[in-house]
């Protein structure tokens, strides 16, 4: 599989009950989502970045961030996150999905790249950094959650 087959799919929405509009909160001059997108653009795999958000008007601001950053987006059901993810994967014909959330906007892209390398070399069908907690002595901090899987194993 080539880098063209790898897609970063980021789940993001503004309708959170705990912290509404968190994806568009600013730190300095950038939104949380801008920061995450900037970090992921540094991946050595040069994947396609897709934001999966809801079709609610409250998330129009997320679409504007996508457009400003030249990343793709998918809009789907607010409460059925799995359906939103699967429809997004189908629309963009993703083969390998690196699933992230906008909550984890300080993700270390070198960790993500390392996990992609491990995934591509392994026969694993699904890989999260939770797997590494038992596979290695490395401790991965909270806020660094990543899941990687092949489309055919989800859909």
Residue frames as a rotation matrix with the C-alpha (Angstrom) as fourth column:
UNK 1
0.582 0.813 0.000 0.00
0.813 -0.582 0.000 0.00
0.000 0.000 -1.000 0.00
UNK 2
-0.386 -0.709 0.591 1.19
0.696 -0.644 -0.318 3.50
0.606 0.288 0.742 -0.76
UNK 3
-0.880 0.003 -0.475 0.84
0.350 -0.673 -0.651 6.79
-0.322 -0.739 0.592 1.09
UNK 4
-0.761 0.646 -0.064 -2.07
-0.512 -0.536 0.671 7.64
0.399 0.543 0.738 -1.21
UNK 5
-0.198 0.687 -0.699 -3.99
0.224 0.726 0.651 4.81
0.954 -0.028 -0.298 0.46
UNK 6
-0.504 -0.066 -0.861 -3.61
0.859 0.065 -0.508 6.31
0.089 -0.996 0.024 3.94
UNK 7
-0.065 0.552 0.831 -6.23
0.157 -0.817 0.555 8.78
0.986 0.166 -0.034 5.12
UNK 8
-0.951 -0.093 -0.296 -6.31
0.309 -0.201 -0.930 10.65
0.027 -0.975 0.219 8.40
UNK 9
-0.094 0.966 0.240 -9.96
0.332 -0.197 0.922 10.90
0.938 0.166 -0.303 9.42
UNK 10
-0.966 -0.252 -0.058 -10.56
0.164 -0.422 -0.892 13.34
0.201 -0.871 0.449 12.24
UNK 11
-0.002 0.981 -0.193 -13.88
0.872 0.096 0.479 13.29
0.489 -0.168 -0.856 14.09
UNK 12
-0.933 -0.288 -0.217 -14.85
0.357 -0.822 -0.445 16.82
-0.050 -0.492 0.869 15.10
UNK 13
-0.006 0.945 0.328 -18.04
0.701 -0.230 0.675 18.59
0.713 0.234 -0.661 16.14
UNK 14
-0.710 -0.239 0.662 -19.03
-0.134 -0.878 -0.461 21.70
0.691 -0.416 0.591 18.02
UNK 15
0.181 0.963 0.198 -22.06
-0.484 -0.088 0.871 20.27
0.856 -0.254 0.450 19.82
UNK 16
-0.472 -0.432 -0.769 -20.23
0.406 0.668 -0.624 18.79
0.783 -0.607 -0.140 22.80
UNK 17
0.675 0.736 -0.051 -22.02
0.318 -0.227 0.921 19.05
0.666 -0.637 -0.387 26.11
UNK 18
0.482 -0.554 -0.679 -18.82
0.847 0.095 0.523 19.18
-0.226 -0.827 0.514 28.20
UNK 19
-0.311 -0.612 -0.727 -17.01
0.240 -0.791 0.563 21.85
-0.920 0.000 0.393 26.16
UNK 20
0.665 0.654 0.361 -19.14
0.530 -0.071 -0.845 23.32
-0.527 0.753 -0.394 23.35
UNK 21
0.979 -0.205 -0.015 -17.29
-0.139 -0.608 -0.781 24.66
0.151 0.767 -0.624 20.30
UNK 22
0.591 -0.797 0.123 -14.01
-0.005 0.149 0.989 23.10
-0.807 -0.585 0.084 21.42
UNK 23
0.233 -0.522 0.820 -12.76
0.908 0.419 0.009 22.56
-0.348 0.743 0.572 17.86
UNK 24
0.339 -0.048 0.940 -12.97
0.627 -0.733 -0.264 26.26
0.702 0.678 -0.218 17.13
UNK 25
0.915 -0.148 -0.374 -11.57
0.257 -0.501 0.826 27.50
-0.310 -0.853 -0.421 20.44
UNK 26
0.690 -0.685 0.235 -8.48
-0.064 -0.381 -0.922 29.58
0.721 0.621 -0.307 19.84
UNK 27
0.617 -0.699 -0.363 -5.06
0.592 0.108 0.798 29.16
-0.518 -0.707 0.481 21.32
UNK 28
-0.573 -0.713 -0.405 -3.19
0.264 -0.628 0.732 32.24
-0.776 0.312 0.548 20.23
UNK 29
-0.414 0.365 -0.834 -4.23
-0.770 -0.629 0.107 32.94
-0.486 0.686 0.542 16.65
UNK 30
-0.703 0.086 -0.706 -5.15
-0.469 0.690 0.551 29.36
0.535 0.718 -0.445 15.71
UNK 31
0.423 0.857 0.294 -8.11
-0.878 0.306 0.369 27.17
0.226 -0.414 0.882 16.47
UNK 32
0.059 -0.308 0.950 -7.65
-0.577 0.766 0.284 23.78
-0.815 -0.564 -0.132 18.08
UNK 33
0.736 0.288 0.612 -8.55
0.273 0.702 -0.658 22.18
-0.619 0.652 0.438 14.74
UNK 34
0.850 -0.511 -0.130 -6.02
-0.413 -0.493 -0.766 24.37
0.327 0.705 -0.630 12.88
UNK 35
0.097 -0.855 0.510 -3.32
-0.970 0.034 0.241 23.19
-0.223 -0.518 -0.826 15.29
UNK 36
0.215 0.043 0.976 -4.20
-0.147 0.989 -0.011 19.53
-0.966 -0.141 0.219 14.77
UNK 37
0.954 0.165 0.249 -4.29
0.217 0.192 -0.957 19.87
-0.206 0.968 0.147 10.98
UNK 38
0.622 -0.782 -0.044 -0.92
-0.728 -0.556 -0.402 21.67
0.290 0.282 -0.915 10.98
UNK 39
-0.018 -0.644 0.765 0.63
-0.795 0.474 0.380 18.92
-0.607 -0.601 -0.520 13.08
UNK 40
0.373 0.248 0.894 -0.73
0.135 0.939 -0.317 16.13
-0.918 0.239 0.317 10.87
UNK 41
0.983 -0.040 -0.181 0.45
-0.185 -0.277 -0.943 17.83
-0.013 0.960 -0.279 7.69
UNK 42
0.189 -0.979 0.078 3.98
-0.981 -0.185 0.050 17.09
-0.035 -0.086 -0.996 8.94
UNK 43
0.570 0.055 0.820 3.47
-0.228 0.969 0.093 13.33
-0.790 -0.240 0.565 8.61
UNK 44
-0.509 -0.834 -0.211 6.13
-0.530 0.110 0.841 11.66
-0.679 0.540 -0.498 6.52
UNK 45
-0.556 0.371 0.744 3.36
0.565 0.825 0.011 9.59
-0.610 0.426 -0.668 4.92
UNK 46
-0.922 0.176 -0.346 1.70
-0.326 -0.835 0.444 12.69
-0.211 0.522 0.826 3.45
UNK 47
-0.664 0.714 0.220 -1.80
0.711 0.695 -0.110 11.29
-0.231 0.083 -0.969 3.92
UNK 48
-0.403 0.695 0.596 -5.05
0.154 -0.590 0.792 12.82
0.902 0.411 0.131 2.83
UNK 49
-0.963 0.137 -0.232 -6.65
0.207 -0.174 -0.963 14.63
-0.172 -0.975 0.140 5.77
UNK 50
-0.395 0.910 0.129 -10.43
0.167 -0.066 0.984 14.44
0.903 0.410 -0.126 6.09
UNK 51
-0.926 0.215 0.309 -12.59
-0.366 -0.325 -0.872 15.99
-0.088 -0.921 0.380 8.80
UNK 52
-0.508 0.812 -0.287 -15.76
0.495 0.548 0.674 14.05
0.705 0.201 -0.680 9.63
UNK 53
-0.973 0.231 0.012 -18.30
-0.159 -0.630 -0.760 16.39
-0.168 -0.741 0.650 11.19
UNK 54
-0.398 0.902 0.166 -22.04
0.604 0.394 -0.693 16.67
-0.691 -0.175 -0.702 11.49
UNK 55
-0.504 0.326 0.800 -24.60
0.737 -0.320 0.595 18.13
0.450 0.890 -0.078 9.14
UNK 56
0.396 0.621 -0.676 -25.74
0.888 -0.447 0.109 20.55
-0.235 -0.643 -0.729 11.87
UNK 57
0.711 -0.074 0.699 -25.43
0.304 -0.864 -0.401 24.30
0.634 0.498 -0.592 11.17
UNK 58
0.916 -0.389 0.100 -23.36
-0.262 -0.388 0.884 24.66
-0.305 -0.836 -0.457 14.36
UNK 59
0.284 -0.845 0.452 -20.56
0.414 0.534 0.737 22.81
-0.865 -0.022 0.502 12.51
UNK 60
0.903 0.036 0.428 -20.43
0.409 -0.377 -0.831 25.18
0.131 0.926 -0.355 9.53
UNK 61
0.740 -0.667 0.086 -17.44
-0.662 -0.701 0.266 26.82
-0.117 -0.254 -0.960 11.25
UNK 62
0.186 -0.662 0.726 -15.58
-0.084 0.726 0.683 23.49
-0.979 -0.188 0.080 11.08
UNK 63
0.562 0.074 0.824 -16.16
0.765 0.332 -0.552 23.40
-0.315 0.940 0.130 7.32
UNK 64
0.964 -0.228 0.139 -14.68
-0.157 -0.904 -0.398 26.90
0.216 0.361 -0.907 7.02
UNK 65
0.380 -0.863 0.332 -11.57
-0.653 0.004 0.758 25.68
-0.655 -0.504 -0.562 8.85
UNK 66
0.251 -0.233 0.940 -11.34
0.474 0.876 0.091 22.74
-0.844 0.422 0.330 6.43
UNK 67
0.825 0.133 0.549 -11.57
0.560 -0.320 -0.764 25.08
0.074 0.938 -0.339 3.44
UNK 68
0.845 -0.530 0.074 -8.98
-0.535 -0.832 0.147 27.47
-0.016 -0.164 -0.986 4.89
UNK 69
0.083 -0.841 0.535 -6.57
-0.631 0.371 0.681 24.55
-0.771 -0.394 -0.500 5.46
UNK 70
-0.033 -0.031 -0.999 -7.32
-0.974 0.226 0.026 22.84
0.225 0.974 -0.038 2.13
UNK 71
-0.948 -0.164 0.273 -8.48
-0.235 0.938 -0.255 19.60
-0.215 -0.306 -0.928 3.73
UNK 72
-0.575 0.757 -0.312 -11.47
-0.081 0.327 0.942 17.49
0.814 0.566 -0.126 2.77
UNK 73
-0.773 0.387 0.503 -14.56
-0.570 -0.076 -0.818 17.07
-0.278 -0.919 0.279 4.88
UNK 74
-0.637 0.682 -0.360 -17.58
0.286 0.643 0.711 14.86
0.716 0.350 -0.604 5.27
UNK 75
-0.660 0.518 0.545 -20.85
-0.749 -0.518 -0.414 15.82
0.067 -0.681 0.729 6.95
UNK 76
-0.519 0.479 -0.708 -23.09
0.111 0.859 0.500 13.20
0.847 0.181 -0.500 8.50
UNK 77
0.490 0.835 -0.249 -25.37
0.274 0.123 0.954 12.26
0.827 -0.536 -0.169 11.35
UNK 78
0.161 -0.404 0.900 -24.65
-0.718 -0.674 -0.174 13.97
0.677 -0.618 -0.399 14.65
UNK 79
0.339 0.082 0.937 -25.29
-0.906 0.298 0.301 11.08
-0.255 -0.951 0.176 17.04
UNK 80
0.931 -0.043 0.363 -24.31
0.111 0.980 -0.168 8.05
-0.349 0.197 0.916 14.94
UNK 81
0.363 -0.884 -0.295 -20.54
-0.711 -0.467 0.525 8.50
-0.602 0.019 -0.798 14.99
UNK 82
-0.339 -0.489 0.804 -19.85
0.089 0.834 0.545 5.07
-0.937 0.256 -0.239 13.48
UNK 83
0.448 0.567 0.691 -22.17
0.766 0.155 -0.624 5.73
-0.460 0.809 -0.365 10.55
UNK 84
0.908 -0.176 -0.379 -20.54
-0.276 -0.934 -0.226 9.12
-0.314 0.310 -0.897 10.00
UNK 85
-0.032 -0.993 0.115 -17.14
-0.604 0.111 0.789 7.44
-0.796 -0.044 -0.603 9.96
UNK 86
-0.273 -0.070 0.960 -18.13
0.454 0.870 0.193 4.60
-0.848 0.488 -0.205 7.62
UNK 87
0.750 0.584 0.311 -19.89
0.563 -0.318 -0.763 6.95
-0.346 0.747 -0.567 5.19
UNK 88
0.678 -0.596 -0.431 -16.84
-0.571 -0.796 0.202 9.20
-0.463 0.109 -0.880 5.16
UNK 89
-0.290 -0.823 0.488 -14.54
-0.297 0.562 0.772 6.25
-0.910 0.079 -0.408 4.45
UNK 90
0.073 0.409 0.910 -16.79
0.744 0.585 -0.323 5.10
-0.664 0.700 -0.261 1.61
UNK 91
0.916 0.352 -0.190 -17.05
0.169 -0.771 -0.614 8.57
-0.363 0.530 -0.766 0.08
UNK 92
0.537 -0.781 -0.318 -13.30
-0.800 -0.591 0.101 9.11
-0.267 0.200 -0.943 -0.04
UNK 93
0.853 -0.139 -0.503 -12.46
-0.158 0.849 -0.504 5.47
0.497 0.509 0.702 -0.88
UNK 94
0.215 -0.762 0.611 -10.08
-0.976 -0.181 0.117 5.23
0.022 -0.622 -0.783 2.05
UNK 95
0.361 -0.169 -0.917 -8.07
-0.166 0.956 -0.242 2.01
0.918 0.239 0.317 2.21
UNK 96
-0.278 -0.456 -0.846 -6.13
0.840 0.311 -0.444 2.59
0.465 -0.834 0.297 5.43
UNK 97
0.519 0.572 0.636 -7.72
0.118 -0.784 0.609 4.84
0.847 -0.241 -0.474 8.04
UNK 98
-0.685 -0.602 -0.410 -5.86
0.591 -0.130 -0.796 6.62
0.426 -0.787 0.445 10.78
UNK 99
0.300 0.939 0.168 -8.70
0.514 -0.308 0.800 7.67
0.803 -0.154 -0.575 13.05
UNK 100
-0.796 -0.540 -0.273 -8.23
0.551 -0.460 -0.696 10.64
0.251 -0.705 0.663 15.36
UNK 101
0.412 0.897 -0.158 -10.38
0.902 -0.378 0.209 13.11
0.128 -0.228 -0.965 17.23
UNK 102
0.191 -0.281 0.940 -10.07
0.181 -0.932 -0.315 16.89
0.965 0.230 -0.128 17.39
UNK 103
0.982 0.162 0.097 -10.00
-0.076 -0.130 0.989 16.46
0.172 -0.978 -0.115 21.19
UNK 104
0.549 -0.834 0.053 -6.42
0.537 0.401 0.742 15.23
-0.640 -0.379 0.668 20.88
UNK 105
0.988 -0.016 0.151 -5.08
0.110 -0.612 -0.783 18.25
0.105 0.791 -0.603 19.02
UNK 106
0.454 -0.885 0.102 -1.55
-0.868 -0.414 0.273 18.04
-0.199 -0.213 -0.957 20.46
UNK 107
0.927 -0.060 0.371 -0.96
0.109 0.988 -0.111 14.59
-0.360 0.143 0.922 18.98
UNK 108
0.014 -0.985 -0.174 2.69
-0.487 -0.159 0.859 13.85
-0.873 0.073 -0.481 18.27
UNK 109
0.708 0.322 -0.628 2.90
-0.697 0.179 -0.694 13.20
-0.111 0.930 0.351 14.54
UNK 110
-0.344 -0.865 -0.366 6.10
-0.851 0.452 -0.267 11.18
0.396 0.220 -0.891 14.99
UNK 111
-0.630 0.245 0.737 4.10
-0.392 0.719 -0.574 8.80
-0.670 -0.651 -0.357 17.20
UNK 112
0.502 0.861 -0.082 1.41
-0.450 0.178 -0.875 8.58
-0.739 0.476 0.477 14.50
UNK 113
0.387 -0.432 -0.815 4.04
-0.878 0.098 -0.469 7.90
0.282 0.897 -0.341 11.81
UNK 114
-0.700 -0.661 0.270 5.68
-0.714 0.646 -0.270 5.25
0.004 -0.382 -0.924 14.00
UNK 115
-0.253 0.702 0.666 2.31
-0.289 0.602 -0.744 3.55
-0.923 -0.381 0.050 14.46
UNK 116
0.687 0.468 -0.555 1.58
-0.641 0.030 -0.767 3.67
-0.343 0.883 0.321 10.72
UNK 117
-0.129 -0.831 -0.541 4.97
-0.913 0.313 -0.263 2.07
0.388 0.460 -0.799 10.03
UNK 118
-0.784 -0.124 0.608 4.24
-0.465 0.766 -0.445 -0.68
-0.410 -0.631 -0.658 12.57
UNK 119
0.185 0.956 0.226 0.77
-0.369 0.280 -0.886 -1.21
-0.911 0.081 0.404 11.09
UNK 120
0.578 0.029 -0.816 2.06
-0.816 -0.014 -0.578 -1.45
-0.028 0.999 0.015 7.51
UNK 121
-0.417 -0.840 -0.347 4.69
-0.798 0.521 -0.304 -4.03
0.436 0.150 -0.887 8.52
UNK 122
-0.767 0.147 0.624 2.35
-0.406 0.642 -0.650 -6.12
-0.497 -0.752 -0.433 10.65
UNK 123
-0.798 0.583 -0.151 -0.55
0.253 0.552 0.795 -8.39
0.547 0.596 -0.588 9.93
UNK 124
-0.742 0.534 -0.406 -2.70
0.352 -0.205 -0.913 -6.54
-0.571 -0.820 -0.036 12.44
UNK 125
-0.310 0.743 0.593 -6.20
0.857 -0.052 0.513 -5.73
0.412 0.667 -0.620 11.33
UNK 126
0.724 0.507 0.468 -6.68
0.195 -0.801 0.566 -3.02
0.662 -0.319 -0.679 13.92
UNK 127
-0.218 -0.865 -0.452 -4.10
0.867 0.041 -0.496 -1.11
0.448 -0.500 0.742 15.88
UNK 128
0.810 0.334 0.482 -4.44
0.075 -0.874 0.479 1.49
0.581 -0.352 -0.733 18.60
UNK 129
-0.183 -0.920 0.346 -1.82
-0.447 -0.235 -0.863 2.89
0.875 -0.313 -0.368 20.88
UNK 130
0.467 0.373 0.802 -3.61
-0.878 0.301 0.371 0.94
-0.103 -0.878 0.468 23.61
UNK 131
0.943 -0.176 -0.282 -2.04
0.071 0.935 -0.347 -2.11
0.325 0.308 0.894 21.95
UNK 132
0.155 -0.980 0.126 1.40
0.026 -0.124 -0.992 -0.67
0.988 0.157 0.007 22.60
UNK 133
0.272 -0.018 0.962 0.75
-0.901 -0.355 0.248 -0.30
0.337 -0.935 -0.113 26.30
UNK 134
0.747 0.028 0.665 1.07
-0.382 0.837 0.393 -4.06
-0.545 -0.547 0.635 26.60
UNK 135
0.913 -0.376 0.160 3.50
0.362 0.563 -0.743 -4.62
0.189 0.736 0.650 23.71
UNK 136
0.021 -0.933 0.359 6.25
0.364 -0.327 -0.872 -2.24
0.931 0.150 0.333 24.80
UNK 137
-0.169 -0.145 -0.975 7.57
0.984 -0.080 -0.159 -0.69
-0.055 -0.986 0.157 27.94
UNK 138
-0.912 -0.121 0.393 6.84
0.205 -0.962 0.181 2.76
0.356 0.245 0.902 26.48
UNK 139
-0.287 0.840 -0.461 4.05
0.752 -0.100 -0.652 4.68
-0.593 -0.533 -0.603 28.10
UNK 140
-0.640 0.171 0.749 1.93
0.566 -0.555 0.610 6.73
0.520 0.814 0.258 25.75
UNK 141
-0.937 0.216 -0.275 0.36
0.095 -0.600 -0.794 9.75
-0.337 -0.770 0.541 27.43
UNK 142
0.014 0.998 0.069 -3.32
0.758 0.034 -0.652 10.56
-0.652 0.061 -0.755 27.44
UNK 143
0.480 0.241 -0.843 -4.33
-0.252 -0.883 -0.396 12.76
-0.840 0.403 -0.363 24.53
UNK 144
-0.451 -0.724 -0.522 -2.32
-0.779 0.034 0.626 10.72
-0.435 0.689 -0.579 22.04
UNK 145
-0.080 0.491 0.868 -5.03
0.008 0.871 -0.492 8.23
-0.997 -0.032 -0.074 21.06
UNK 146
-0.314 -0.049 -0.948 -4.86
-0.937 -0.147 0.318 6.91
-0.155 0.988 0.000 17.51
UNK 147
0.196 0.351 0.916 -6.59
-0.070 0.936 -0.344 3.97
-0.978 0.003 0.208 15.84
UNK 148
-0.422 -0.358 -0.833 -5.48
-0.865 -0.116 0.488 2.49
-0.271 0.926 -0.261 12.53
UNK 149
-0.120 0.422 0.899 -7.42
0.060 0.907 -0.417 -0.02
-0.991 0.004 -0.134 10.48
UNK 150
-0.989 -0.124 0.075 -8.16
0.069 0.055 0.996 -1.12
-0.128 0.991 -0.046 6.94
UNK 151
-0.485 0.852 -0.198 -11.46
-0.874 -0.473 0.108 -0.15
-0.002 0.226 0.974 5.39
UNK 152
-0.192 0.429 -0.883 -12.30
-0.439 0.767 0.468 -3.74
0.878 0.477 0.041 4.61
UNK 153
-0.705 -0.128 -0.698 -12.12
0.481 0.637 -0.602 -4.60
0.522 -0.760 -0.388 8.31
UNK 154
-0.857 0.453 -0.248 -14.70
-0.059 -0.563 -0.824 -2.00
-0.512 -0.692 0.509 9.26
UNK 155
-0.141 0.821 -0.553 -17.10
-0.876 -0.364 -0.316 -1.97
-0.461 0.440 0.771 6.35
